[in-house]
Amino acid sequence: MPANMIKHISLLTLCAAMGIGVMVPLGAAGARADTATLRAIDSRADADTAVIAIEASDVVPFVASQPDPTSFVVELRNVDAEGFANRFSADPRFPVSAVTVESGETPDGMSVARVLMTLTEPVRPRVRSSRNVVLVETSRTAAATAAASAVPAGALSTIHDIRVERRDGTTTLTLVGTGPLMASDVQALPGSNGVAIDLANATSALPRTTAIGQGPVERVHIAANPNAPLLTRVSVDLSQRLPYRVTPSANGHDLSIVFTETQADPMSALRATPPAPAPP
């Protein structure tokens, strides 16, 4: 066999061997490709924006969609959702009320983690990513924005004490604050004997519920107004429905609710009064 032909055959054999050597690692690398995992879902909020952070163990492709006005979905491709930490906490000022995760597969068998968000109003969240974290941002709800504009500016006051005094057929419940306590609304609670007072620019250092048990006043509840989270609502449970009036103190730091107790049966009170002794 001529020498040049032997060289040609040897060169072809070497090229074939090199080709096989390149192809095998590629196939092996594909077989070793790991599925990323969903690590955690966190949330945070400031005055104007809420952020939901979806963290995977690696950078993964994702698709965001809105199947209906009050739902939003982020689909993470090639991600296993088992064992993740869901640390989402709903904030009533913002529209995302719940976050759940579903596991699924694409038609070609790829694992998919679907992060489903329930919205309280029809909004379009904003989506961006930072390395292995997908960030979903929302602005405040229309109701929260309206409530914020209705709250007058001023220093924040903290309710730190409740005082009760009974005198001359009245029971006075006084809220004691570190600063001015301004009642933006006072109303009787429907379906009960209670009264609710909404306070602007106020917080509370007291327990959510305080037992009173003096006269007609049974309990006092202090919490954020469910319809206007920037207002603090003080609800007073009464044993009976009574007329009332709200009176601020001279410096505005105390706010008193005065309940006038009515006599159910005036004649019984007269009968219970002993007659005056006859003059000697």
Secondary structure, 3 states (H helix, E strand, C coil): CCHHHHHHHHHHHHHHHHHHHHHHHHHHHHHCCCCEEEEEEEEEECCCEEEEEEEECCCCCEEEEEEECCEEEEEEECEECCCCEEECCCCCCCCEEEEEEEEEECCCCCEEEEEEEEECCCCCCEEEEECCEEEEEEECCHHHHHHHHHCCCCCCEEEEEEEEEEECCEEEEEEEECCCCEEEEEEECCCCCCEEEEEECEEECCCCEEEEEECCEEEEEEEEECCEEEEEEEEEEECCCCCEEEEECCCCCEEEEEEECCCCCHHHHHHHCCCCCCCC
